[in-house]
């Protein structure tokens, strides 16, 4: 998997202002990576959780990171399709649009 994209400037500004929160966030993210799931599966699961929570920002971030890691748009779109039965059609279409607008 390749290098993660640079976080948005607002996030970087926030972490510069509150560095201990940034350190705690990094530690939390690192701890979640421990276990048997490979990096691609972890990335797709994080996208799925963001979709299920209907959090536009995290969907964008997860999609950016997935693209940087070599995950295809088709793979991400399947995650959206799998969510449809659980989150409903309007929420599914919203998540699909968030992924499509991610570069």
Secondary structure, DSSP 8 states (H G I E B T S, - for coil): --------HHHHHHHHH-HHHHHHHHHHHHHHT-SS--HHHHHHHHHHHHHHHT-HHHHHHHHHHHHHTT--HHHHHHHHHHHHHHH-HHHHHHHHHHHHT--
